[in-house]
Amino acid sequence: MKIDPYKHEEKYLNWKAKLNGSLPEIREFNSKRILDYIFDMEKGINIAMGSKKGARSYPRLNNLRQRKNNYSPFSQK
């Protein structure tokens, strides 16, 4: 049994459940691309050749989710 003291899985799944198909603070086009990237990482799709195959961990997914504004230089303010 894996212990998750920082509740990474719970945080990520709650964030994913609250999404309405797009990120509110980012333009629609950029939002779709960022969400596609994060969901691909969740499944382990489109990973670099040198990286370990398989899905990314919940701490890694939370890190990607929190840094999402860095991916979109033209976010709406």
Buried (B, 14 or more C-beta within 10 A) or exposed (E): EEEEEEEBBEBBEEBBEEEEEBBEEBBEEBBBBBBEBBEBBBEEEEBEEEEEEEBBBBBBBBEBBEEBEEBBEEBEE
